[in-house]
Amino acid sequence: MIEWSAHKGLAGVVERHNFHFRVGRTHLLNKEAAVKHQTLDQLHTVADVHAEATDLVATRSQRLERWAKLLEKNPDRRLEALTGTEYKSPEIREKMRYNDSPLTVAFEDPIFRAQGLRDDTYGEARRFFELTDWQLHEIVCHCHVGATIRARWAASRVRAAMSERFGFFAWLRGIFMH
């Protein structure tokens, strides 16, 4: 996806490498620089370029692993836990969201948004990550962690959801390994 139509010459190079580039209009020095064949390093000097390898997060496990890694980038970040997800009606639970929750970390990722993550609500995260209500409850609900959760703990809970067979043990292993 190239957002500025003047970059048609660059599109062929981009497609061959299976990457999509978003080049912000305001960051270009001039149109000439954008049309010349340049290395990625050269493009970084004249544009705000974000490589998005969208086929790298095609499966449920890959999306969950990416979410866990995003959370681990700032492991001590304090995130808001959602309150009482198990007690809310399905209609209310679908729309639940808190600013700066583990769901917000996923939604901040441009690759997830490019792949269809529409917002940081409970229902959208459940759909996008293909989680059951119980699995998502284990990741984001306050009854397990209190009002806030450290990002590294949320990451271990995301990894535990990747392996339903091991449940608690996968979560426990995630705490000690990460």
Disulfide bonds with the S-S distance in Angstrom:
none
